[in-house]
Amino acid sequence: MSLRLIAVSALVAGLGLGGAVIPGLCTESDAPAQPVPRAVAMTTEQSQTAPEFAGISNWFNSQPLKLADLRGKVVVVDFWTYGCVNCVNTLPHVTQLYSKYRDRGLVVIGVHTPEFPFEHSATNLQAALKRHGILYPVAQDNNSQTWNAYHNEYWPAQYIIDQNGKIVFQHAGEGQYEEIDRTVARLLNANS
């Protein structure tokens, strides 16, 4: 068994047995844990203009995109990283959403924001896109500039942006797939 395999095995065992502190999902503190907002639909008054993509080192499956150029379309921005089990669990739902609505004007953009050093590799990310059958545009956010622009805190997280460029729904974690689908369908139907 190689030293690297032993180290990874110890890390996995430690996460499973010792109560992991995972950056972005968990914090270690003496203060009582605050509940993580799972899904938030926003009213017109609450919605804010979606930040532009910033600091993207590579684009996959697309030329570089700007949200300003996507006005008139419904956009789902999905923050993820291929080393996150929860993110990987959401990918079938995100790819299915893209397949279902792309011909009606939905744009899905995966923002791959690494948590660990090995996730910074463009080659590794490209292999993950192929492995998971991801055909929609993916932005490689290695320096977390887009992550920070959205004030994002969790992997995975989805932001739904309406045709006017406003964030109208956000969700952190797994689940809420039906609500995400309904929100996208409602926005697309409002445009028909």
C-alpha positions in Angstrom: 0.0 0.0 0.0 1.5 3.3 -1.0 2.1 6.1 1.5 -0.4 8.3 -0.4 -3.1 5.6 -0.2 -2.5 5.2 3.5 -2.8 9.0 4.0 -6.1 9.2 2.0 -7.5 6.2 3.9 -6.6 7.8 7.2 -8.3 11.0 6.1 -11.5 9.3 5.0 -11.6 7.2 8.2 -11.0 10.4 10.3 -13.8 12.2 8.5 -16.2 9.3 9.0 -15.4 8.6 12.6 -14.2 11.8 14.1 -16.8 14.4 13.1 -15.3 16.3 10.2 -14.9 20.0 9.9 -15.4 20.6 6.2 -14.6 24.1 5.0 -17.7 25.7 3.5 -20.1 23.2 5.1 -18.9 22.9 8.7 -17.2 25.3 11.1 -15.6 24.5 14.4 -16.8 26.9 17.0 -17.9 27.1 20.6 -21.0 29.0 19.5 -24.2 27.0 18.8 -24.5 26.0 15.2 -26.8 28.1 13.1 -29.1 26.3 10.7 -28.0 26.3 7.1 -30.6 28.0 4.9 -31.5 25.2 2.5 -33.7 26.8 -0.1 -34.8 30.4 -0.4 -37.2 31.8 -3.0 -36.9 35.5 -3.1 -39.5 38.1 -3.7 -38.9 40.9 -6.3 -37.9 43.2 -3.4 -35.4 40.7 -2.1 -33.8 39.6 -5.3 -30.5 41.1 -6.3 -28.6 41.3 -9.5 -26.4 38.2 -10.0 -22.7 39.0 -9.8 -20.7 38.6 -13.0 -18.2 35.7 -13.3 -14.8 36.7 -12.0 -11.3 35.2 -12.0 -12.3 32.2 -14.1 -9.1 30.3 -15.2 -10.7 28.0 -17.7 -14.0 27.4 -19.5 -15.1 23.9 -20.5 -17.8 23.1 -23.0 -18.1 26.8 -23.9 -16.4 29.9 -24.8 -16.1 32.4 -21.9 -19.6 33.5 -20.8 -20.9 36.7 -19.2 -24.2 36.9 -17.4 -24.8 40.2 -19.1 -24.9 38.4 -22.4 -27.4 35.9 -21.1 -30.1 38.4 -20.3 -33.5 37.1 -21.5 -32.5 33.6 -20.5 -33.1 31.7 -17.3 -29.7 30.7 -15.8 -28.8 28.1 -13.1 -25.4 28.7 -11.6 -24.3 25.5 -9.8 -21.3 25.8 -7.4 -19.6 22.4 -7.0 -16.4 20.5 -6.9 -15.8 17.0 -8.2 -14.2 15.9 -4.9 -17.4 16.6 -2.9 -19.7 13.6 -2.5 -22.7 15.9 -2.0 -21.9 17.7 -5.2 -21.5 14.5 -7.1 -24.9 13.4 -5.8 -26.5 16.5 -7.3 -24.9 16.2 -10.7 -27.5 13.8 -12.2 -30.3 16.2 -11.2 -28.4 19.2 -12.7 -27.6 17.4 -15.9 -31.2 16.2 -16.2 -32.5 19.8 -15.6 -30.2 21.0 -18.4 -31.4 18.3 -20.8 -35.0 18.9 -20.0 -35.0 22.7 -20.5 -32.0 23.7 -22.6 -34.1 23.8 -25.8 -36.5 26.2 -24.0 -33.9 28.7 -23.1 -32.3 27.4 -19.9 -28.6 27.9 -19.5 -26.8 25.9 -16.8 -23.3 27.0 -15.7 -21.3 24.9 -13.4 -18.8 26.9 -11.3 -16.2 24.5 -10.2 -14.6 26.0 -7.1 -12.0 23.6 -5.6 -11.8 22.8 -2.0 -8.6 20.8 -2.1 -5.3 21.3 -4.1 -5.8 18.3 -6.4 -9.1 19.8 -7.6 -7.3 22.8 -9.1 -6.1 20.6 -12.0 -7.8 21.4 -15.3 -6.9 17.8 -16.5 -8.7 16.3 -13.4 -11.7 18.6 -13.9 -11.9 17.6 -17.6 -11.9 13.9 -16.6 -14.7 14.6 -14.1 -16.8 16.3 -16.7 -16.5 13.3 -19.0 -17.1 10.8 -16.1 -20.3 12.6 -15.1 -21.5 13.3 -18.6 -21.5 17.1 -18.1 -22.2 18.9 -21.4 -23.2 22.3 -20.1 -20.6 25.1 -19.6 -18.3 24.8 -16.6 -16.2 27.7 -15.3 -13.0 26.8 -13.3 -13.0 29.2 -10.3 -9.6 28.2 -8.8 -9.2 31.4 -6.8 -12.8 31.4 -5.6 -13.4 34.9 -7.1 -16.9 34.0 -8.4 -17.6 32.0 -5.2 -16.8 35.2 -3.2 -18.7 37.5 -5.5 -21.9 35.4 -4.8 -21.0 35.3 -1.0 -21.4 31.6 -1.4 -20.6 29.4 1.6 -21.5 25.8 0.6 -20.9 23.0 -1.8 -23.1 22.3 -3.6 -25.2 25.5 -4.1 -27.6 26.5 -6.9 -28.6 30.0 -7.8 -31.5 30.5 -10.3 -31.3 33.8 -12.2 -34.3 35.2 -14.0 -34.4 36.8 -17.5 -33.6 40.2 -16.0 -30.4 39.0 -14.3 -31.8 38.8 -10.8 -31.2 35.9 -8.4 -34.7 34.7 -7.6 -33.9 31.4 -5.8 -31.0 29.8 -4.1 -30.4 26.5 -2.5 -27.5 24.9 -0.5 -26.9 21.2 -0.3 -28.6 18.2 -1.8 -32.4 18.0 -2.5 -35.1 20.5 -3.4 -34.9 19.1 -7.0 -38.6 19.4 -7.6 -38.7 23.0 -6.3 -35.7 23.9 -8.5 -37.5 22.3 -11.5 -40.8 24.1 -10.8 -38.9 27.5 -10.4 -37.1 27.0 -13.7 -40.4 25.9 -15.5 -42.3 28.9 -14.1 -39.6 31.3 -15.2 -39.5 29.8 -18.7 -43.3 29.8 -19.0 -43.4 33.4 -18.0 -41.2 34.2 -21.0 -43.4 32.2 -23.5 
